[in-house]
Amino acid sequence: MALRKKTRPLPISNKLRNEQTIDPMLVIYELFDFAKPEQVKEILWNWLKSTVTSNFSEELSTEEKTAILLLYEKFVKLIEAAAILNQSKNQKRIKNSEKKLT
């Protein structure tokens, strides 16, 4: 997409704490401690709607609006994938905790 050429790459760990860089699953745990996957998607959808349908959207080009929609779709996929990883990791943690108790 042409938008990629216009943006500067950001450092991967721009917002991550050191321990999150070492164990990125901590970010996923934090996300789903904040809200359930469906709630995260609803918040993201509301953000998208307010961005695209407000007066601000009149200033956006078609390419920029398309980029926002595509990014939204990618975020939703990321949220769903992260939810699967989170659920899998939580099940493993529960099993490990149960083993330690026995």
C-alpha positions, 0 to 999 in steps of 0.5 A: 500500500502506498501509505507504507512508503510515507510513514517512518518505521517506529522502534518495535519496542516503542511502548513496551516495558523491558519485561514485555520485550522479553515476554510479549505475552505480558502485553496480551495478558494486560489487554485481556485484563483490561477488557474481554476480546469482544469488548476490545473489538467494540471499543475499536469499532466505536473508535473507527466509527467516530474517526470515519464518520466525524467532521475529521473524516472529511479531511481524509483522502480516500486512501487514508480512509481505506488505510484506517479500515484496513488497519481496523481489520488487522487489529481485529484479527490481532485481537482474536489471535491474541485471545487464542494465545491468551486462552492457551497460555492461561490453560497451561498456567492453570495446569502448571499451578495444579501440578505444583499443588499435587 
